[in-house]
Amino acid sequence: MVDYDLALTCARLCQEIYRDFSGLRFSAHPDIEPIFIESQDNGFTDTQAAVLNQITSDKLYIVFRGSDKSIDWINNIQFRQQVYPYGDGNSEVKFHRGFMMAYLAVRDGLLKSDGKI
């Protein structure tokens, strides 16, 4: 069954992630101070994400900014699937190469944010 309230919340978060990060609070959760993560790879990707932990529930939101610059679209056309180690490393899980480049550009920040939330 679809949780329409949750779907609407996620849609709002996805819309608002495009605003300027300085002082940004998300309207769905104005009481939560988001953790912002930006790629630090000298422009190879242009990945931004926000992490919101709703402490009063079991919800953790990780919101990625979508494609809005030319480097994003260059990464998008790198659609060849590639196997990446996952779990125990014996997986044959394949991912879109451009998506993995974008994700890996912020992965460390996402993992480190776990200690802050």
C-alpha positions in Angstrom: 0.0 0.0 0.0 1.3 3.4 -0.9 2.0 5.9 1.9 0.8 9.1 0.2 1.9 11.3 3.0 5.4 9.9 2.9 5.5 10.2 -0.9 4.4 13.8 -0.7 7.1 14.6 1.9 9.7 13.0 -0.3 8.6 15.0 -3.3 8.8 18.2 -1.3 12.3 17.3 -0.1 13.4 16.6 -3.7 12.0 20.0 -4.8 13.6 22.0 -2.0 17.1 20.5 -2.3 17.6 22.8 -5.3 17.6 25.9 -3.0 20.8 27.5 -1.7 22.3 25.3 1.0 23.1 28.2 3.3 20.5 28.3 6.0 18.2 25.9 4.2 15.6 24.2 6.2 13.1 21.8 4.6 9.4 22.8 5.0 8.4 19.2 5.7 10.8 19.1 8.7 11.7 22.7 9.7 12.8 21.5 13.1 15.5 19.2 11.7 18.9 20.8 10.9 20.0 19.0 7.7 23.6 17.8 7.1 24.7 19.0 3.7 27.2 17.1 1.7 28.9 18.2 -1.6 31.3 16.4 -3.8 34.9 17.3 -3.2 36.4 16.0 -6.5 37.5 19.1 -8.3 34.4 19.3 -10.5 34.6 15.7 -11.8 31.0 15.4 -10.5 28.6 17.9 -9.1 26.9 15.9 -6.5 25.0 17.4 -3.5 23.0 15.6 -0.9 21.2 16.4 2.4 20.7 14.1 5.3 17.7 14.6 7.6 17.2 12.4 10.6 13.8 12.5 12.1 14.8 11.5 15.7 11.2 11.1 16.9 10.7 8.3 14.4 12.6 5.7 12.5 12.9 7.8 9.4 16.2 9.0 7.8 16.0 11.0 4.6 18.9 11.2 2.2 18.0 13.6 -0.6 20.1 14.0 -3.7 20.0 17.1 -5.9 19.3 15.9 -9.5 20.9 17.0 -12.8 21.0 20.7 -13.1 24.5 21.4 -14.6 26.3 20.2 -17.7 28.6 17.9 -15.8 25.6 16.1 -14.4 24.4 15.3 -17.9 27.8 14.2 -18.9 27.8 11.7 -16.0 24.2 10.7 -16.9 25.2 9.5 -20.4 27.7 7.1 -18.8 25.0 4.6 -18.5 27.0 1.5 -19.1 26.5 -0.8 -16.1 29.4 -1.9 -14.1 29.9 -4.4 -11.3 30.7 -2.7 -8.0 31.7 -4.6 -4.8 28.7 -4.7 -2.5 28.2 -6.4 0.9 30.7 -9.3 1.1 32.3 -8.3 -2.2 31.1 -11.4 -4.0 28.1 -9.7 -5.5 27.3 -9.4 -9.2 25.3 -6.2 -8.5 25.6 -3.8 -11.5 25.0 -0.1 -11.3 24.8 2.8 -13.8 28.4 4.0 -14.0 27.5 7.7 -13.9 25.3 7.2 -10.9 28.0 5.4 -9.0 30.5 8.1 -9.8 28.1 10.7 -8.4 27.4 8.5 -5.3 31.0 7.7 -4.6 31.8 11.5 -4.7 29.7 12.0 -1.6 29.8 8.5 0.0 32.4 9.3 2.6 30.4 12.3 3.7 27.2 10.3 3.9 28.9 7.7 6.0 30.5 10.3 8.3 27.1 12.0 8.7 25.9 8.9 10.5 28.0 9.8 13.5 26.4 13.3 13.5 22.8 12.3 13.5 
